[in-house]
Amino acid sequence: MIIVMQTTATQEQVKKVEEKLVALGFKTHPIYGEVKTVIGAIGDKRLLDTQMITSMPGVENIVPIMKPYKLVSRELKQSKTIIQIDDIAIGGQEIVIMAGPCAVENEEVFFETARKVKAAGAKILRGGAFKPRTSPYSFQGLEEEGLKMLDIARKETGLKIVTEVVDTRDVEVVSRYSDILQIGARNMQNFRLLKEVGASGKPVLLKRGLSATIEEWLMAAEYIMSSGNPNIILCERGIRTFETATRNTIDISAIPVVKELSHLPIIADPSHATGTWKYVDALSKAAVAAGADGLIIEVHNDPSRALCDGPQSLRPEKFAQLMEELKPVALAVHRTI
């Protein structure tokens, strides 16, 4: 439920309402707006004496949240959430581009690719150090050695880092080297991992599961936020359907639907959605036109020799061309790149 405070409510009054709710067994999540403050209260509403709360100084009224996901819903927070990472604002006016190889393979390839995506306008460098693969015989990543390469690339280029964490035991070490923790599609409902990244406080990029509904996806985000971390970026990366012409089927409609249901920013991953580099540019433009707050695109210096997902990776020169072609699309929807 939402405790709506009066416009004249003081911080002390807000604090007292929070203390009372906590004493009753509720988790509280205050949101300070420009005009009003509201307090999200998660718990057993049978324990709440509504008349007692509404009679407290500064309280205007109590509004129930009808959606099963409480903290990530528009019911709790009407204004959009902007994830701020130093000078990068994900969910703001600028469409933020994340780019890089699927996996960190070696210094030569990774650093050269990092320099080129930076030159083309990317703000965040992607690269997997831990790679969950369908086959146990496929390349699984360089683990901490790969994380160290990511850190060196960040210091050299100034790009922020997004990389995947696949195990609760690795959250601490991945957090040490990265700016954004990625939860992959296979782990979207790994609830222990969601709680752990929630407790980390690091921004989290949460990819949609292979066959997840939008509600299931938002409920996964709720796990992270209910663990104390409001810095969540949703990522539409394609879902599994009967169609075999592409690797997955990108759900473009998920972008406006999520924006209606949730205040969280949403980006798209056209690389994993298609599995084929030649479709990446069209779907990147479609996602931007639909309202995506960013894109995460795989780029590799030599895709034919990539150890992971080469067929869906753009060459740096093609990525640079796409970045230019995205600018008028962004302008058409009153955004910038």
VOMIMI-639977 format. One record per residue: residue number from 1; x, y, z of N, C-alpha, C in turn. Coordinates in steps of 0.1 Angstrom, whole numbers, plus 5000, padded with zeros to 4 digits. Atoms other than C-alpha are relative to their C-alpha. Layout:
BEGIN
ZAMI   n  npx  npy  npz capx capy capz  cpx  cpy  cpz
ZAMI NUM    X    Y    Z    X    Y    Z    X    Y    Z
...
END
This chain:
BEGIN
ZAMI   n  npx  npy  npz capx capy capz  cpx  cpy  cpz
ZAMI   1 5008 4988 5000 5000 5000 5000 5009 5012 5000
ZAMI   2 4993 4988 5001 5010 5036 4996 4994 5010 5011
ZAMI   3 5004 4989 4990 5009 5062 5025 5004 5013 4993
ZAMI   4 4998 4987 5007 5004 5095 5008 5001 5011 5011
ZAMI   5 4998 4989 4990 5018 5124 5029 4995 5013 4994
ZAMI   6 5004 4987 5004 5005 5159 5028 5011 5008 4994
ZAMI   7 4990 4991 5006 5023 5186 5008 5008 5007 5011
ZAMI   8 4994 4992 4989 5031 5203 5041 5008 4991 5010
ZAMI   9 4993 5010 4991 5045 5171 5058 5015 5003 5002
ZAMI  10 4985 4998 4997 5079 5175 5075 5007 4987 4999
ZAMI  11 4992 5013 5000 5107 5150 5073 4998 4993 5013
ZAMI  12 5002 5007 4987 5102 5143 5110 4986 4992 5000
ZAMI  13 5013 5007 5001 5065 5134 5103 5001 4988 4992
ZAMI  14 4997 5012 5009 5076 5111 5075 5007 4989 5008
ZAMI  15 4992 5009 4992 5101 5095 5098 4992 4993 5010
ZAMI  16 5009 5006 4990 5075 5089 5125 4990 4990 4994
ZAMI  17 5009 5010 5006 5051 5072 5101 5008 4988 4996
ZAMI  18 4992 5012 5003 5079 5050 5088 5003 4991 5012
ZAMI  19 4997 5008 4988 5089 5040 5123 4988 4992 5005
ZAMI  20 5012 5007 4996 5053 5031 5131 4997 4988 4991
ZAMI  21 5002 5011 5009 5050 5010 5100 5010 4988 5002
ZAMI  22 4989 5010 4997 5083 4992 5107 4996 4992 5013
ZAMI  23 5003 5006 4988 5071 4985 5142 4988 4990 4998
ZAMI  24 5011 5009 5003 5040 4968 5127 5004 4989 4991
ZAMI  25 4995 5011 5008 5062 4946 5106 5001 5003 4985
ZAMI  26 4999 4996 5014 5062 4965 5073 5014 5004 4996
ZAMI  27 4988 4994 5006 5091 4972 5050 4996 5013 4993
ZAMI  28 5004 4987 5006 5090 5009 5040 5010 5005 4990
ZAMI  29 4993 4995 5011 5102 5026 5009 4995 5014 4997
ZAMI  30 5005 4986 5002 5098 5064 5010 5005 5005 4986
ZAMI  31 4997 4993 5012 5098 5083 4977 4997 5015 5001
ZAMI  32 5001 4986 4998 5104 5120 4979 4998 5007 4986
ZAMI  33 5003 4993 5013 5087 5138 4950 5001 5015 5001
ZAMI  34 4999 4986 4999 5088 5174 4941 4989 5007 5007
ZAMI  35 5011 4994 4993 5054 5181 4955 4996 4992 5012
ZAMI  36 5004 5009 4988 5045 5151 4978 5010 4989 5002
ZAMI  37 4992 5012 4996 5063 5123 4996 4990 4989 5002
ZAMI  38 5008 5012 4998 5048 5088 4995 5009 4990 5007
ZAMI  39 4993 5011 4993 5058 5058 5016 4994 4987 4995
ZAMI  40 5005 5013 5004 5055 5024 5000 5001 4991 5012
ZAMI  41 5000 5009 4988 5046 4999 5028 4997 4986 4995
ZAMI  42 5001 5013 5005 5051 4962 5020 4999 4991 5012
ZAMI  43 5002 5009 4988 5037 4936 5045 4985 4995 5000
ZAMI  44 5014 5005 4998 5005 4920 5058 4991 5011 5004
ZAMI  45 5009 4989 4997 4978 4946 5056 4990 4998 5011
ZAMI  46 5009 5003 4989 4958 4928 5082 5005 5005 5013
ZAMI  47 4993 4995 4988 4983 4941 5107 4998 5015 5002
ZAMI  48 5000 4985 5000 4976 4977 5098 4986 5005 5005
ZAMI  49 5012 4992 4995 4951 4999 5117 5000 5013 4991
ZAMI  50 5000 4989 5010 4944 5023 5088 4996 5013 5007
ZAMI  51 5004 4988 4993 4926 5047 5111 5011 5006 5008
ZAMI  52 4989 4996 4992 4956 5049 5133 5011 5008 4992
ZAMI  53 4990 4994 5009 4980 5057 5104 4994 5013 4994
ZAMI  54 5006 4988 5007 4956 5082 5087 4999 5012 5010
ZAMI  55 5001 4989 4990 4953 5101 5120 5013 5006 5004
ZAMI  56 4987 4995 4996 4990 5106 5123 5003 5013 4993
ZAMI  57 4997 4987 5006 5003 5142 5116 5008 4998 4987
ZAMI  58 4994 4999 5013 5012 5148 5080 4995 4990 4990
ZAMI  59 5006 5010 5009 4993 5118 5065 4988 5005 4993
ZAMI  60 5011 4996 5008 4969 5125 5037 4990 4989 4999
ZAMI  61 5009 5011 5001 4955 5091 5029 5008 4987 4997
ZAMI  62 4994 5013 5003 4963 5054 5022 4994 4994 4987
ZAMI  63 5004 5005 5013 4961 5039 4987 5005 4986 4998
ZAMI  64 4995 5013 5003 4962 5002 4980 5007 4998 4987
ZAMI  65 4993 5003 5013 4986 4989 4953 4994 4986 4995
ZAMI  66 5008 5012 5005 4966 4964 4932 5009 4990 4993
ZAMI  67 4991 5009 5008 4995 4950 4911 5007 4990 5010
ZAMI  68 4992 5009 4991 5014 4919 4925 5014 5005 5002
ZAMI  69 4987 4994 4998 5046 4938 4920 4997 5014 5005
ZAMI  70 5004 4988 4993 5045 4967 4944 5010 5012 4997
ZAMI  71 4990 4989 5000 5078 4987 4944 5003 5004 4986
ZAMI  72 4996 4996 5013 5084 4986 4907 4989 5006 4992
ZAMI  73 5012 4997 5008 5049 4996 4897 4998 5015 4999
ZAMI  74 5003 4986 5002 5037 5030 4884 4990 5004 5011
ZAMI  75 5009 4997 4989 5011 5028 4912 5007 5007 5012
ZAMI  76 4992 4994 4989 5038 5035 4938 5007 5013 4995
ZAMI  77 4992 4989 5004 5058 5059 4917 4996 5004 4986
ZAMI  78 5004 4996 5013 5044 5079 4888 5012 5005 4991
ZAMI  79 4989 4995 5008 5076 5096 4877 5010 4989 4997
ZAMI  80 4991 5011 5005 5102 5075 4858 5013 5000 5009
ZAMI  81 4987 5002 4993 5133 5062 4876 5011 5002 4990
ZAMI  82 4988 4998 5008 5166 5074 4862 5012 4995 5008
ZAMI  83 4988 5006 4994 5197 5053 4870 5012 5008 4997
ZAMI  84 4989 4991 5002 5226 5077 4875 5013 4992 5003
ZAMI  85 4987 5005 4998 5261 5063 4870 5010 5010 4996
ZAMI  86 4992 4988 5002 5284 5093 4874 4992 5009 4990
ZAMI  87 5007 4991 5009 5275 5114 4843 4991 4993 4990
ZAMI  88 5009 5007 5009 5255 5087 4826 4986 4998 5007
ZAMI  89 5013 5001 4995 5217 5088 4831 4992 4991 4992
ZAMI  90 5008 5010 5008 5198 5057 4820 4986 5001 5004
ZAMI  91 5014 4997 4998 5162 5065 4816 4997 5015 4998
ZAMI  92 5002 4985 5002 5167 5102 4809 4998 5003 4986
ZAMI  93 5002 4995 5014 5167 5122 4777 5009 4992 4990
ZAMI  94 4991 5006 5009 5197 5105 4762 4998 4985 5000
ZAMI  95 5000 5015 5002 5195 5069 4748 5014 4995 5002
ZAMI  96 4987 5005 4997 5224 5051 4763 5004 4987 4993
ZAMI  97 4996 5012 5008 5243 5026 4742 5011 4993 5007
ZAMI  98 4990 5009 4994 5262 4997 4757 5005 4991 4989
ZAMI  99 4995 5008 5012 5285 4978 4733 5013 4993 5004
ZAMI 100 4988 5007 4998 5313 4953 4732 4998 4985 4997
ZAMI 101 5001 5014 5004 5320 4916 4726 4992 4992 5010
ZAMI 102 5008 5009 4991 5298 4888 4741 5009 4996 5012
ZAMI 103 4991 5005 4989 5328 4875 4761 5014 5007 4999
ZAMI 104 4986 4995 4999 5362 4889 4772 5008 4987 4996
ZAMI 105 4993 5011 5005 5385 4866 4752 5015 5002 5002
ZAMI 106 4985 4997 4998 5420 4882 4752 5002 5015 4999
ZAMI 107 4997 4986 4999 5436 4916 4757 4999 5007 4986
ZAMI 108 4998 4993 5013 5443 4924 4720 4986 5003 4994
ZAMI 109 5013 4999 5006 5407 4918 4708 4991 5010 5008
ZAMI 110 5010 4992 4991 5389 4933 4738 5004 5014 5001
ZAMI 111 4996 4986 4999 5409 4965 4742 4998 5007 4987
ZAMI 112 5002 4994 5013 5408 4972 4704 4985 5003 4998
ZAMI 113 5015 4998 5002 5370 4967 4704 4995 5011 5009
ZAMI 114 5004 4989 4991 5366 4989 4735 5003 5014 4995
ZAMI 115 4996 4987 5005 5385 5017 4719 4991 5005 4988
ZAMI 116 5008 4997 5011 5364 5015 4688 4985 5003 5003
ZAMI 117 5013 4997 4996 5330 5014 4705 4999 5013 5007
ZAMI 118 5000 4987 4993 5340 5044 4726 5001 5011 4989
ZAMI 119 4999 4990 5011 5350 5063 4694 4987 5002 4993
ZAMI 120 5013 4999 5007 5316 5055 4679 4989 5006 5008
ZAMI 121 5010 4994 4991 5297 5069 4709 4994 4992 5011
ZAMI 122 5005 5008 4989 5290 5040 4733 5004 5006 5013
ZAMI 123 4997 4995 4987 5289 5050 4769 5004 4989 5010
ZAMI 124 4998 5011 4991 5291 5016 4785 5006 4988 4993
ZAMI 125 4994 5011 5006 5313 4986 4777 4995 4987 5005
ZAMI 126 5005 5013 4995 5298 4951 4778 5011 4990 4997
ZAMI 127 4991 5011 5003 5318 4919 4780 4998 4990 5011
ZAMI 128 5003 5010 4990 5312 4886 4798 5013 4994 5005
ZAMI 129 4989 5007 4994 5338 4872 4822 4995 4986 5005
ZAMI 130 5007 5012 4997 5314 4845 4834 4989 4997 4990
ZAMI 131 5009 5002 5011 5295 4829 4806 4992 4987 5002
ZAMI 132 5008 5012 4999 5266 4805 4813 4996 4995 4986
ZAMI 133 5002 5005 5014 5264 4783 4781 4991 4988 5000
ZAMI 134 5009 5012 5001 5239 4757 4770 5008 4987 5000
ZAMI 135 4992 5011 5000 5267 4733 4764 5011 5001 5010
ZAMI 136 4989 4999 4990 5292 4725 4792 5014 5000 4994
ZAMI 137 4987 5000 5007 5319 4722 4765 5003 5013 4993
ZAMI 138 4998 4987 5006 5315 4757 4752 5008 5009 5009
ZAMI 139 4991 4990 4993 5338 4786 4763 4992 5006 5011
ZAMI 140 5008 4996 4989 5327 4795 4798 5005 5014 5006
ZAMI 141 4996 4987 4996 5346 4828 4802 5014 4999 5008
ZAMI 142 4987 4999 4994 5379 4839 4818 4999 5003 5015
ZAMI 143 5003 4998 4986 5363 4846 4852 5008 5013 5005
ZAMI 144 4994 4988 4995 5384 4870 4874 5010 5006 4991
ZAMI 145 4990 4995 5009 5411 4873 4848 4993 5009 4990
ZAMI 146 5008 4992 5010 5384 4886 4824 4995 5013 5007
ZAMI 147 5005 4988 4993 5371 4910 4851 5012 5010 5001
ZAMI 148 4989 4991 5000 5406 4924 4854 5002 5008 4987
ZAMI 149 4999 4994 5013 5407 4931 4817 4989 5011 4998
ZAMI 150 5010 4990 5000 5374 4949 4820 5004 5012 5008
ZAMI 151 4996 4989 4992 5388 4971 4847 5011 5008 4993
ZAMI 152 4989 4992 5008 5419 4980 4826 4994 5008 4989
ZAMI 153 5007 4993 5011 5396 4988 4797 4993 5012 5004
ZAMI 154 5008 4988 4994 5375 5011 4819 5010 5011 5003
ZAMI 155 4990 4989 4997 5406 5030 4831 5006 5006 4987
ZAMI 156 4994 4994 5012 5419 5034 4796 4990 5008 4992
ZAMI 157 5010 4993 5009 5387 5044 4778 4990 5009 5007
ZAMI 158 5010 4992 4992 5366 5059 4806 4986 4995 4999
ZAMI 159 5013 5007 5001 5337 5036 4796 4996 4993 5013
ZAMI 160 5005 5008 4989 5316 5022 4824 4998 4985 4996
ZAMI 161 4999 5014 5002 5314 4984 4827 4987 4993 5004
ZAMI 162 5011 5009 4997 5284 4960 4825 5004 4986 4997
ZAMI 163 4996 5014 5002 5291 4923 4830 4991 4991 5008
ZAMI 164 5010 5010 4994 5271 4892 4840 5006 4994 5013
ZAMI 165 4997 5008 4988 5271 4876 4874 4990 4988 5000
ZAMI 166 5009 5012 5002 5258 4840 4874 4999 4992 5013
ZAMI 167 5000 5008 4988 5264 4828 4910 5000 5009 5012
ZAMI 168 5000 4992 4988 5257 4842 4945 5014 5002 5005
ZAMI 169 4986 4999 4995 5293 4834 4954 5009 5010 4993
ZAMI 170 4991 4991 5008 5306 4857 4927 4995 5014 5001
ZAMI 171 5006 4986 5000 5285 4888 4935 5010 5010 5005
ZAMI 172 4990 4990 4994 5312 4904 4956 5011 5003 4991
ZAMI 173 4988 4998 5008 5341 4899 4932 4995 5007 4987
ZAMI 174 5005 4993 5012 5320 4910 4901 4997 5014 5004
ZAMI 175 5003 4986 4996 5308 4941 4920 5012 5008 5002
ZAMI 176 4987 4993 4998 5344 4950 4927 5005 5006 4987
ZAMI 177 4994 4996 5013 5352 4953 4890 4990 5007 4991
ZAMI 178 5010 4995 5010 5319 4964 4874 4992 5012 5005
ZAMI 179 5009 4989 4996 5296 4994 4874 4985 4995 5000
ZAMI 180 5014 5005 5000 5264 4974 4865 5001 4984 5000
ZAMI 181 5000 5014 4999 5257 4938 4874 4989 4995 4991
ZAMI 182 5010 5005 5009 5239 4919 4846 4995 4986 5005
ZAMI 183 5007 5013 4997 5214 4891 4854 4995 4995 4986
ZAMI 184 5003 5006 5013 5211 4869 4823 4986 4994 5000
ZAMI 185 5013 5006 5001 5179 4854 4809 4998 4987 5007
ZAMI 186 5001 5013 4994 5187 4820 4823 4998 5002 5016
ZAMI 187 5000 4998 4986 5189 4835 4858 4989 5010 5005
ZAMI 188 5010 4990 4997 5159 4858 4857 4992 4996 5013
ZAMI 189 5008 5005 4988 5141 4836 4883 5009 4992 5010
ZAMI 190 4991 5006 4990 5172 4826 4903 4998 5010 5012
ZAMI 191 5005 4990 4990 5156 4843 4933 5011 5003 5011
ZAMI 192 4989 4998 4990 5186 4838 4957 5010 5010 4994
ZAMI 193 4991 4991 5007 5208 4855 4931 4994 5015 4999
ZAMI 194 5006 4987 5001 5183 4883 4927 5001 5008 5014
ZAMI 195 4999 4994 4986 5183 4889 4965 5014 5005 5003
ZAMI 196 4986 4997 4997 5221 4889 4966 5004 5013 4992
ZAMI 197 4997 4987 5007 5224 4916 4938 4992 5011 5006
ZAMI 198 5007 4989 4994 5197 4935 4955 5007 5005 5012
ZAMI 199 4993 4996 4988 5217 4936 4987 5013 5007 4997
ZAMI 200 4987 4994 5004 5248 4947 4968 5000 5015 4998
ZAMI 201 5002 4986 5002 5234 4981 4960 5005 5005 4986
ZAMI 202 4996 4997 5014 5250 4980 4925 4989 5001 4990
ZAMI 203 5010 5000 5011 5229 4990 4895 4999 4986 4994
ZAMI 204 5002 5013 5005 5214 4958 4880 4993 5001 4987
ZAMI 205 5007 5002 5013 5206 4950 4844 4993 4987 5000
ZAMI 206 5008 5013 4999 5178 4924 4845 4994 4996 4986
ZAMI 207 5005 5005 5013 5173 4905 4812 4987 4992 5002
ZAMI 208 5012 5008 5000 5139 4890 4805 5003 4985 4997
ZAMI 209 4998 5014 5001 5137 4852 4808 4995 4995 4986
ZAMI 210 5003 5005 5013 5134 4830 4777 4986 4999 4997
ZAMI 211 5015 5002 5002 5097 4823 4782 4992 5007 5011
ZAMI 212 5006 4992 4989 5089 4849 4809 4989 5009 4995
ZAMI 213 5010 4989 5003 5057 4870 4808 5006 5013 5006
ZAMI 214 4995 4987 4995 5061 4907 4815 4997 5000 5015
ZAMI 215 5002 4999 4986 5045 4902 4849 5011 4992 5008
ZAMI 216 4990 5008 4994 5070 4874 4858 5013 5008 5000
ZAMI 217 4988 4992 5001 5098 4897 4847 5000 5012 5010
ZAMI 218 5001 4989 4990 5086 4926 4868 5000 4995 5015
ZAMI 219 4999 5006 4986 5082 4903 4898 5014 4996 5003
ZAMI 220 4986 5002 4997 5118 4893 4894 5007 5013 5004
ZAMI 221 4994 4987 4996 5127 4930 4895 4996 5004 5014
ZAMI 222 5005 4998 4986 5105 4932 4927 5009 4994 5010
ZAMI 223 4991 5007 4991 5129 4907 4943 5012 5009 5003
ZAMI 224 4988 4992 4998 5158 4930 4937 4997 5013 5008
ZAMI 225 5003 4987 4993 5141 4962 4948 4995 4997 5015
ZAMI 226 5005 5003 4986 5125 4945 4979 5012 4997 5009
ZAMI 227 4988 5003 4993 5161 4936 4989 5008 5013 5003
ZAMI 228 4994 4988 4997 5169 4973 4991 5007 5007 4988
ZAMI 229 4993 4994 5011 5182 4981 4956 4990 5006 4989
ZAMI 230 5010 4994 5009 5161 5006 4935 5006 5002 4986
ZAMI 231 4993 4997 5012 5187 5008 4907 4999 4988 4990
ZAMI 232 5002 5012 5008 5173 4983 4882 4997 5005 4985
ZAMI 233 5002 4998 5015 5174 4984 4843 4995 4988 4994
ZAMI 234 5006 5011 5007 5151 4961 4825 5006 4998 4986
ZAMI 235 4995 5002 5014 5163 4945 4792 4992 4989 4993
ZAMI 236 5007 5009 5009 5141 4930 4765 5010 4994 4991
ZAMI 237 4990 5007 5008 5163 4904 4748 4995 4989 4991
ZAMI 238 5006 5010 5008 5138 4883 4729 4995 4988 5008
ZAMI 239 5006 5012 4993 5116 4854 4740 4999 4989 4990
ZAMI 240 5000 5012 5008 5113 4819 4728 4985 4998 4994
ZAMI 241 5013 5003 5006 5084 4813 4703 5002 4989 4990
ZAMI 242 5000 5011 5010 5076 4788 4675 5009 5004 4988
ZAMI 243 4992 4995 5012 5096 4810 4650 5014 4996 5001
ZAMI 244 4986 5005 5001 5130 4796 4639 5008 5009 4991
ZAMI 245 4992 4992 5009 5140 4823 4614 5011 5008 5007
ZAMI 246 4991 4993 4992 5157 4842 4642 5003 4992 5013
ZAMI 247 4996 5007 4988 5174 4830 4674 4988 5001 5011
ZAMI 248 5011 4998 4992 5146 4845 4695 4990 5010 4993
ZAMI 249 5009 4990 5006 5116 4868 4689 5000 5012 5009
ZAMI 250 5000 4988 4992 5121 4903 4701 4986 5006 5002
ZAMI 251 5013 4995 4997 5090 4916 4718 5000 5016 5001
ZAMI 252 4999 4985 5000 5090 4953 4708 4988 5006 5008
ZAMI 253 5011 4995 4992 5056 4957 4724 5002 5001 5015
ZAMI 254 4997 5001 4985 5071 4949 4758 5005 5014 5004
ZAMI 255 4994 4987 4996 5088 4983 4757 4989 5010 5005
ZAMI 256 5010 4991 4995 5057 5005 4758 4991 4994 5011
ZAMI 257 5008 5006 4989 5039 4980 4780 5007 5002 5014
ZAMI 258 4993 4998 4988 5066 4981 4806 5000 5014 5005
ZAMI 259 5000 4986 4996 5067 5018 4805 4987 5005 5006
ZAMI 260 5013 4997 4994 5030 5019 4813 4999 4994 5014
ZAMI 261 5001 5007 4988 5033 4994 4841 5010 5003 5011
ZAMI 262 4989 4998 4991 5066 5003 4857 5007 5013 4998
ZAMI 263 4992 4987 5001 5087 5034 4865 5015 4997 4996
ZAMI 264 4986 5003 5003 5120 5015 4857 5003 5002 4986
ZAMI 265 4996 4999 5014 5140 5022 4826 5001 4986 4993
ZAMI 266 4999 5012 5008 5141 4996 4798 5008 5002 4988
ZAMI 267 4992 5000 5012 5166 4988 4772 4998 4988 4992
ZAMI 268 5002 5012 5009 5167 4963 4743 5014 4994 4996
ZAMI 269 4989 5007 5005 5192 4937 4732 4997 4994 4986
ZAMI 270 5003 5006 5014 5188 4932 4694 5009 4989 4996
ZAMI 271 4990 5010 5004 5219 4910 4692 4995 4986 5004
ZAMI 272 5005 5013 4995 5206 4881 4714 4986 4997 4994
ZAMI 273 5013 5002 5005 5171 4887 4701 4999 4993 4986
ZAMI 274 5000 5005 5013 5180 4879 4665 5010 4989 4998
ZAMI 275 4989 5010 5002 5212 4859 4667 5007 5001 4987
ZAMI 276 4995 4998 5013 5221 4873 4633 5004 5015 4999
ZAMI 277 4996 4986 5000 5241 4906 4628 4993 5008 4990
ZAMI 278 5006 4991 5010 5223 4917 4597 4986 5005 5004
ZAMI 279 5013 4995 4995 5190 4922 4616 5002 5010 5011
ZAMI 280 4998 4992 4988 5206 4941 4645 4996 5015 4997
ZAMI 281 5002 4986 5002 5204 4976 4629 4985 5003 4999
ZAMI 282 5015 4998 5001 5166 4973 4620 4994 5000 5013
ZAMI 283 5006 5001 4987 5157 4961 4654 5004 5010 5010
ZAMI 284 4996 4989 4992 5178 4987 4671 4992 5012 4998
ZAMI 285 5009 4988 5003 5159 5014 4653 4986 4999 5005
ZAMI 286 5014 5002 4995 5126 4998 4661 4999 5002 5015
ZAMI 287 5001 4999 4985 5134 4996 4698 5001 5015 5004
ZAMI 288 4999 4986 4997 5145 5033 4699 4986 5007 4997
ZAMI 289 5012 4994 5003 5113 5043 4681 4989 4996 5009
ZAMI 290 5010 5005 4990 5092 5022 4706 5002 5006 5014
ZAMI 291 4998 4994 4987 5107 5041 4735 5011 4995 5009
ZAMI 292 4989 5006 4992 5137 5021 4747 5009 5011 5005
ZAMI 293 4991 4990 4994 5160 5040 4770 5015 4997 4997
ZAMI 294 4986 5003 5004 5191 5023 4756 5000 4987 4992
ZAMI 295 4998 5012 5008 5205 4994 4736 5013 4993 5006
ZAMI 296 4987 5007 4997 5231 4967 4744 5003 4991 4988
ZAMI 297 4997 5005 5013 5248 4956 4712 5014 4993 5001
ZAMI 298 4987 5007 5000 5275 4930 4706 5008 5004 4988
ZAMI 299 4991 4995 5010 5305 4942 4687 5013 4993 5002
ZAMI 300 4988 5008 4999 5336 4922 4679 5009 5004 4988
ZAMI 301 4990 4997 5011 5368 4930 4658 5000 4990 4989
ZAMI 302 4999 5011 5010 5367 4897 4641 4989 4989 5003
ZAMI 303 5010 5009 4996 5333 4879 4645 5002 4986 4996
ZAMI 304 4998 5013 5005 5344 4849 4625 5009 4992 5010
ZAMI 305 4991 5007 4990 5369 4841 4653 4996 5001 5014
ZAMI 306 5005 4998 4986 5348 4850 4683 4997 4987 5007
ZAMI 307 5002 5013 4992 5346 4823 4710 4986 4999 5005
ZAMI 308 5014 5000 4995 5310 4833 4718 4992 5010 4991
ZAMI 309 5010 4992 5007 5281 4846 4696 5006 5008 4989
ZAMI 310 4995 4992 5011 5301 4857 4666 4990 5003 4990
ZAMI 311 5010 4997 5011 5272 4854 4641 4991 5012 5003
ZAMI 312 5009 4989 4997 5253 4881 4660 5007 5013 5003
ZAMI 313 4992 4989 4997 5282 4905 4665 5002 5009 4988
ZAMI 314 4997 4990 5010 5286 4937 4645 5015 5002 5000
ZAMI 315 4987 4995 5001 5320 4947 4632 5000 5015 5005
ZAMI 316 4999 4986 4995 5332 4981 4647 4995 5010 4990
ZAMI 317 5004 4990 5010 5327 4999 4614 4985 5000 4997
ZAMI 318 5015 5001 5001 5291 4986 4611 4993 5006 5012
ZAMI 319 5006 4994 4988 5284 4996 4647 5001 5015 4999
ZAMI 320 4998 4986 5001 5298 5031 4640 4989 5006 4990
ZAMI 321 5011 4996 5009 5274 5034 4610 4986 5000 5006
ZAMI 322 5013 5001 4994 5245 5022 4630 4998 5012 5010
ZAMI 323 5001 4989 4990 5252 5048 4657 4996 5013 4993
ZAMI 324 5004 4988 5008 5249 5076 4630 4985 4998 4996
ZAMI 325 5013 5002 5006 5217 5061 4616 4989 5000 5011
ZAMI 326 5009 5000 4989 5201 5059 4651 4997 5015 5004
ZAMI 327 5002 4986 4995 5204 5097 4657 4987 5006 4995
ZAMI 328 5013 4994 5005 5175 5108 4634 4988 4992 5006
ZAMI 329 5011 5007 4994 5153 5080 4649 4998 5005 5014
ZAMI 330 5002 4995 4986 5160 5092 4684 4994 5014 5000
ZAMI 331 5006 4986 5001 5153 5128 4673 4985 5000 4997
ZAMI 332 5014 5001 5003 5120 5117 4659 4991 4997 5012
ZAMI 333 5008 5003 4987 5109 5105 4694 5005 5009 5011
ZAMI 334 4996 4989 4990 5124 5136 4711 5010 4995 5010
ZAMI 335 4989 5005 4992 5154 5118 4724 5014 5004 4993
ZAMI 336 4987 4998 5006 5192 5121 4718 5008 4987 5002
ZAMI 337 4991 5011 4999 5220 5096 4713 5014 5007 5001
END
